[in-house]
Each structure stands twice: as C-alpha cells, then as structure tokens.
Amino acid sequence: MPPIAEKLIEDDVPAYVLNLAQAAKEASAVIACAPTARKNDALREIAAALRTASADILSANDHDVAAASALEPALVDRLKLTPARVEAMAQGVGDVADLPDPIGEITDLTYRPSGIQVGRMRVALGVVGIIYESRPNVTADAAALCLKSGNAAILRGGSEAQHSNQAIAACVRSGLEAAGLPAAAIQVMATTDRAAVGHLLALSEFVDVIVPRGGKGLIERVSKEATMPVIKHLDGVCHVFLDDAADRDKAEQIAFNAKAQRFGTCNTMETLLATPTAATEVLAKVCTALADAGVELRGCERARAFHPEMTLAQESDWYEEYLGPILAIRIVDDLTAAIAHIRQYGSQHTDAIVTENVSNARRFLSEVDSSSVMVNASTRFADGFEYGLGAEIGISTDKFHARGPVGLEGLTSQKWIVFGDGHIRQ
Amino acid sequence: MPPIAEKLIEDDVPAYVLNLAQAAKEASAVIACAPTARKNDALREIAAALRTASADILSANDHDVAAASALEPALVDRLKLTPARVEAMAQGVGDVADLPDPIGEITDLTYRPSGIQVGRMRVALGVVGIIYESRPNVTADAAALCLKSGNAAILRGGSEAQHSNQAIAACVRSGLEAAGLPAAAIQVMATTDRAAVGHLLALSEFVDVIVPRGGKGLIERVSKEATMPVIKHLDGVCHVFLDDAADRDKAEQIAFNAKAQRFGTCNTMETLLATPTAATEVLAKVCTALADAGVELRGCERARAFHPEMTLAQESDWYEEYLGPILAIRIVDDLTAAIAHIRQYGSQHTDAIVTENVSNARRFLSEVDSSSVMVNASTRFADGFEYGLGAEIGISTDKFHARGPVGLEGLTSQKWIVFGDGHIRQ
C-alpha cells in the first residue's frame, strides 16, 4: 500500500479502514502461500531495516515520549525506546525467521477403508487484526509472528506511540518489499482516530481474527464490539495450592517465586491455598519471606495465625488480580476444597499444585480447568518462550481455538486433504 | 434434572432456560472428568433404553407425524421414524462407545531447557448447545457425541419433532442415571417456544459453544444472535476442476459421482470447471451421463458447445448451492483461472482437482483455501465417517477452532500441563 496523505485519512476514516482491510485480504492470499524462504528473507530484511533505521526510530520515539510527559511514569517507561530496545526488537524479528514454518505441515495422513488417503494440512487464518497499547515493540513482534504464520496483519497501536509505530512500520514495509512480498501484508494504521478501531471490528468479511493486547478496558471493548473471533486474555487470577503431601522446600520456593519473581505479570500467583498441614509446615516461613519482599498479605481467619501482619481478606480478594505486591492466602481443608476454590474464584489462567502424592497430582491436572495446570512448578513458567513456542502473540483464557500462550500455531488452522486415485463414493 | 410441569415451563421461559443452562454448567464439571468406562456405560445404557422404548418412541413419533401432515413431504420423511431407524439410532449411540476417548489424551510432552516438562492435555469444551430441525435422530447422535467428548449438552430440536425428541430424551436420561452420571449432563429442551432459543444464545456465561444444524435460515439466525462461539456450516458450493493433465476415466467417474451420487448433500459438486483440453476430452461424455441421470446443465458460452441442452449460466449460478439436480459448468483457461474462480465464487467447503500432474496437484492443495481439498477423489468423501472421525456433529466452514467435518475432537480443547520438581523461574 502506498503511503496515503494524512489529510485524506482523517477526512474519511471508514473508507481508509475499509481500504486497509481489503488490501490486507488481497495480500493474505499471497502471504498464505509464500515459500518459507521468502518469508524468512522478509523477516531478516525487516531486522536489518530496524537496525539501519535505529536513529530514525529513536527520534520518532523521542517525539512520542515528549508528548507523553503528562502520562504516568510506568506508561512512559513502556513507551520509551533505547538503542538496546531497538536492537532487541531486531533480534526478536530475526529469531522468528529461525522458527520452523508451521504452514503446509501435513499430519495424520492415513489410508481409509475406502482407499482414500486423508490427512490435515496447516494453513494460515487469513487476516489478523492486532490492537495494542503503548509498547512500540509489539509492532515488530506482531508483524513477525503474523508474517511467519502466513497471515496478513493490520496493526493498530496506541496513539501515544504513533510516531514510533510508523517508523517501525516503514522498516516492515521495506523488508517485505525487499523480499518481493506485498507491503499490504503487514499494515500499521496511520490514523489515531478512536473510531477507526470500531470500523475495523465491524469488518468480519475481511478480518478473520482480532487479538487485543493491553489493559482490561481495551480487551473488554474489543470483545464486545468485534464481529469476528477474538483471541483474548482477560484476568490472570493464578493459584498455587500447597497439598498435605507438599515437599517443604519445593512449597517454599514455588510459593515465593510464583508471587515475588515479578509482580505485574498475568502468570503471577494472586492467591495461595494451603491445607492446614501444609500451612503448619511452611506458611509462616513463606509469609515472612514474602513480607520481607514487600508483599502485603491478606488472609482468611485461619491463615492469619501464620503471620502477625496479615490482614483479613474480604470475599472480593479471592477474585482479585492484584498485578502488584499483594497476596491473598486461604487455608482449605483438602484437595477437593482447593479445586472448588479455584473453580469458583479462578480465571482459568494458570494454577499449580505442590505435592509429592501422584494421585493428588493426577486429580489436580484432570479437574482444574485452566489453560495451564502445573505440578511442582512456579506459575511464572506460563509463557510462550518457556513453553518452547519461540514467541507468543498473547495468552488466551478462552477454550475455543487457542488456549494459554498463543504462538505461531495459534495463528493457524488446519484443512483436510484427501488423495485418491480416481476414488468415488459408493 | 427432574421433569418440570409443562405449565411451569411455558409460564416463565427465560427462567426455565436459565435453569437448564445452570444445571448443564454444573453437570459439565462432572462429565468433563468422568472416567471413560462410565461414559461408555452410559452410552450402552442409552442404546439399550432406546431399543427397549422403541414402541414408545414410535408412538410419540406418530403423534408428531400426524401433526405435521400439512408440511412438505421431504420434511415429513425426515421426521418419520421406523423400527429400523430407531435401531440405527441405538446402533449409532453404541458405536460412539467404541470410539477412543479423546479426553485426557496427553501429547507433545517434552523437556524444556529450564528443566520443566511441558505438554498438552485434551479437555472438554464445557457446555455445548445444539439447535436442530426435524430429524429426531440428531437428539440421540448429538447426545452421544457430547457425552463421549466430556461435554454437557443442551439440545433444542424442532417443534415438529417435540414428542419424538422427548421420548428419546427419556432414554438418554435413564441411561445417564443407570451409569451414575448426572441426568442434567444432557438435557432436551421441553419447550417449543421460539423465544427460548434467543434466551439460550444470550447465556455465554453457561454455554461454551453452539452448533446449529439445519437450514440456512436457522444457521444465520443463530450466528447472528449467539454471544458464544458457533460451529457453523453455511454453504457448500463445491467444485471439481478437470485439469489439462486429468486422466480421462478418473475425470469422468469423479465428475459424475461428485454430482449424481446424491444431489442434496453439502459435499455434492455444484460447479464443474474444466480446461479447454480436458473439456474436449471428456466434457461431452460427462454431460451426457449427467443429463441421463436427470441433471440440468447450465454452462458458460464455451461449455455449451459440449452438450445440446446446456442452457446459459448466469453470474448468479456460480454462487449457487443447488442442493438438487442442477450443475453449473465453466471452461477456465488453466489451473490459475480455476483457483481464481474457486476463490471468488466458492464457499471454502470442499474442492477437488483431477490431474496426473504432481506440480498442479501440489499447487491446488496449497492455494485452494477450503476445509477439504482433494486430488483425484470425489467431493462426496468430505464426511466425518469417511474421514475416520467415527461420527460428526457437523461440517464447519469456518477456519477458527474446527474446520471441515467436526467429530469428537472438534468438541474438545487442549490445556497446557507442566511438570516440575520444584522448578522456579529465574
């Protein structure tokens, strides 16, 4: 797509968005069948372009950061690029080139009694819309994942990162063109008009799936308005359950790590559950370590006996995704009660049991209906890189299509393929 | 669920539907973790109950058929049960017991550099809503598939089959109870109030996916109103393309079989495409055979040269799913033109190429973006039984989640499972 004058875009936003979507759909037919080598060439060209244009990107970013000075510091930090962050972005795009190409993979090819041979072939979804906030690196990450998975993409970043995103978009465009792929395969919206998102969400004829990445407000708005499927991540109310048969050291280490290794991530533990026995053995020590790390403790009546500064948790605490240095703690009678608690208050994101008892582990794995269920490991492992996906476009808390960390495979589908030798149905 | 007095149901349909959905959600937690043997016991008990209650089911069906006498004969035929059809229904339910249980299957369990072991476990979706028309056998089929795949189900049949469906529902209920599973796991709506469907489609909190089975009107209404994901099947505008390199015999047999083996099915060919060379070699013979079988031929100008009675196709014919003895025929210059035609007019259901040229076959497989793509086989093979799924709940023309024939696996999802030995994130 040739650059369009800004004036024209703002004059008719619906027409602009429709034009983007049509161009994306057209490009998706090319990108869906593009040879692996060509997609990888494009990714390497994009990485090179990001490195070459580093100064331009940083200068565009200065522009955004200056305009954002009134925003809260955490937001400005997410927005801010440095030479190291641009290099990491280029590195990330190059890494996607090194991942195996999921497209065209044929599996389960077997002969049927009729004589036909039936299997499945992995294919792109089509056009992926990504709506995100503040972090400009998402522009490069998302472009790389969509390109590698054979999808066209329409990227819509936050208005606060508009100059940075456009500078990165120029690199993506030049990389695609250098590799002989249509530039419209990855388009970054050139308008910050808030209504443009609404127009995009109405175009289910051209856009096959939407991935919102950002705060809860954004995700809820997108889920509500989208007329196409959404890969969305709502709350991460993650639990660690210390079973009667928990190993003391593992319990202490996992409970501490799941909360304190990083406070603001969606796979951070928000509620610690423990049986009375496990609590007696390790809870005091865990609470002291967490309190020393600056974590505020809110517990049920029984839990409060294990730490002097623990306040009484309210019913609402069990539902809370704190995303910060606060932990809810509850003593539950046994595994059954722990599973019931997780079912009632959890968000089906990530939950872990600490136990040496294999029957309890098996039951927890089977009965806890979350996108990641863990035995004797920290919830902080719920992550595309840790799972070996190479990269992730997001974490899905839905069950339909993709669940948990979504990598390249989550951006694909499978079609059936049939080989015969003149076979007809009897 | 205990039977509810009809008066009560009709007095407050929204409350009745909400009650069904809540009961289904509750039962889904039990059925999702039910042991394979217990689910199979229930299926065999249901099959036995259907056989035992055959006379009752037939008498309820007589009731429906008598009331339906004003409807068109094809509809009455779909509605009508016979002793053989009841036996086939029981047989079908028993066959599902013999299928492998998808739930709990663990795949891709590998060690990561961090030392954790990561894999996936197949799990149920939760509560499946099935909305269907006329055929009472769907009640038993859908109940069996949902039960085996660990889902609770809410079944809503057509009002014209209400007595038949309730008689079958009684067998399902008694089978579940005999196996010690909650009867609320499979509920058949006891109201024929049209508004009940609307109430159900609003309950995304309790119903995880909706499968409409029936005419286009039903499917469009459900897709429009549903607040949860829909596994839907819209048009089946299927193509067979006779390539330059088509084998004559295969071309003739496949073209005839794809159209004439059965006219009214969604995987029946609706448009035949041929290159000029292929047309010269086989089209006259194919057209004669089809015309002799009662098929009306509508072709492009060039195609009309090959059969005296072929009428001129209109632009609208290329989009048409006739579901009857009519065929559109078009001469296309080459493979590229054939793929372009299928992309423009097709419905992404099932498309086949007849060719001996391996490069053309590979290109067709890669570039035709349909749920089933075939080489040298009749489109009529696009079917859950033919593909080895054992049974199918429908055929999806969407790309998201499930594509093509949907069997047990399409009613499931996968969660991530992680095993550690006290592993924490660094």
Chai-1 contact restraints between the chains, C-beta under 6 A:
chainA,res_idxA,chainB,res_idxB,connection_type,confidence,min_distance_angstrom,max_distance_angstrom,comment,restraint_id
A,C33,B,S366,contact,1.0,0.0,6.0,A-B,restraint_1
A,C33,B,E367,contact,1.0,0.0,6.0,A-B,restraint_2
A,R112,B,G388,contact,1.0,0.0,6.0,A-B,restraint_3
A,I116,B,A377,contact,1.0,0.0,6.0,A-B,restraint_4
A,I116,B,F381,contact,1.0,0.0,6.0,A-B,restraint_5
A,V118,B,Y387,contact,1.0,0.0,6.0,A-B,restraint_6
A,L125,B,K399,contact,1.0,0.0,6.0,A-B,restraint_7
A,P229,B,F400,contact,1.0,0.0,6.0,A-B,restraint_8
A,K250,B,G422,contact,1.0,0.0,6.0,A-B,restraint_9
A,Q253,B,G422,contact,1.0,0.0,6.0,A-B,restraint_10
A,Q253,B,I424,contact,1.0,0.0,6.0,A-B,restraint_11
A,N257,B,I424,contact,1.0,0.0,6.0,A-B,restraint_12
A,N257,B,R425,contact,1.0,0.0,6.0,A-B,restraint_13
A,Q261,B,R425,contact,1.0,0.0,6.0,A-B,restraint_14
A,L365,B,I417,contact,1.0,0.0,6.0,A-B,restraint_15
A,S366,B,C33,contact,1.0,0.0,6.0,A-B,restraint_16
A,E367,B,C33,contact,1.0,0.0,6.0,A-B,restraint_17
A,S371,B,K415,contact,1.0,0.0,6.0,A-B,restraint_18
A,S372,B,W416,contact,1.0,0.0,6.0,A-B,restraint_19
A,V373,B,I417,contact,1.0,0.0,6.0,A-B,restraint_20
A,M374,B,V418,contact,1.0,0.0,6.0,A-B,restraint_21
A,V375,B,F419,contact,1.0,0.0,6.0,A-B,restraint_22
A,N376,B,G420,contact,1.0,0.0,6.0,A-B,restraint_23
A,N376,B,D421,contact,1.0,0.0,6.0,A-B,restraint_24
A,N376,B,G422,contact,1.0,0.0,6.0,A-B,restraint_25
A,A377,B,I116,contact,1.0,0.0,6.0,A-B,restraint_26
A,A377,B,V418,contact,1.0,0.0,6.0,A-B,restraint_27
A,A377,B,G420,contact,1.0,0.0,6.0,A-B,restraint_28
A,A377,B,H423,contact,1.0,0.0,6.0,A-B,restraint_29
A,S378,B,I424,contact,1.0,0.0,6.0,A-B,restraint_30
A,S378,B,R425,contact,1.0,0.0,6.0,A-B,restraint_31
A,R380,B,R425,contact,1.0,0.0,6.0,A-B,restraint_32
A,F381,B,I116,contact,1.0,0.0,6.0,A-B,restraint_33
A,F381,B,V418,contact,1.0,0.0,6.0,A-B,restraint_34
A,F381,B,R425,contact,1.0,0.0,6.0,A-B,restraint_35
A,Y387,B,V118,contact,1.0,0.0,6.0,A-B,restraint_36
A,G388,B,R112,contact,1.0,0.0,6.0,A-B,restraint_37
A,K399,B,L125,contact,1.0,0.0,6.0,A-B,restraint_38
A,K399,B,S413,contact,1.0,0.0,6.0,A-B,restraint_39
A,F400,B,P229,contact,1.0,0.0,6.0,A-B,restraint_40
A,F400,B,H401,contact,1.0,0.0,6.0,A-B,restraint_41
A,H401,B,F400,contact,1.0,0.0,6.0,A-B,restraint_42
A,H401,B,H401,contact,1.0,0.0,6.0,A-B,restraint_43
A,R403,B,S413,contact,1.0,0.0,6.0,A-B,restraint_44
A,R403,B,K415,contact,1.0,0.0,6.0,A-B,restraint_45
A,G404,B,W416,contact,1.0,0.0,6.0,A-B,restraint_46
A,S413,B,K399,contact,1.0,0.0,6.0,A-B,restraint_47
A,S413,B,R403,contact,1.0,0.0,6.0,A-B,restraint_48
A,K415,B,S371,contact,1.0,0.0,6.0,A-B,restraint_49
A,K415,B,R403,contact,1.0,0.0,6.0,A-B,restraint_50
A,W416,B,S372,contact,1.0,0.0,6.0,A-B,restraint_51
A,W416,B,G404,contact,1.0,0.0,6.0,A-B,restraint_52
A,I417,B,L365,contact,1.0,0.0,6.0,A-B,restraint_53
A,I417,B,V373,contact,1.0,0.0,6.0,A-B,restraint_54
A,V418,B,M374,contact,1.0,0.0,6.0,A-B,restraint_55
A,V418,B,A377,contact,1.0,0.0,6.0,A-B,restraint_56
A,V418,B,F381,contact,1.0,0.0,6.0,A-B,restraint_57
A,F419,B,V375,contact,1.0,0.0,6.0,A-B,restraint_58
A,G420,B,N376,contact,1.0,0.0,6.0,A-B,restraint_59
A,G420,B,A377,contact,1.0,0.0,6.0,A-B,restraint_60
A,D421,B,N376,contact,1.0,0.0,6.0,A-B,restraint_61
A,G422,B,K250,contact,1.0,0.0,6.0,A-B,restraint_62
A,G422,B,Q253,contact,1.0,0.0,6.0,A-B,restraint_63
A,G422,B,N376,contact,1.0,0.0,6.0,A-B,restraint_64
A,H423,B,A377,contact,1.0,0.0,6.0,A-B,restraint_65
A,I424,B,Q253,contact,1.0,0.0,6.0,A-B,restraint_66
A,I424,B,N257,contact,1.0,0.0,6.0,A-B,restraint_67
A,I424,B,S378,contact,1.0,0.0,6.0,A-B,restraint_68
A,R425,B,N257,contact,1.0,0.0,6.0,A-B,restraint_69
A,R425,B,Q261,contact,1.0,0.0,6.0,A-B,restraint_70
A,R425,B,S378,contact,1.0,0.0,6.0,A-B,restraint_71
A,R425,B,R380,contact,1.0,0.0,6.0,A-B,restraint_72
A,R425,B,F381,contact,1.0,0.0,6.0,A-B,restraint_73
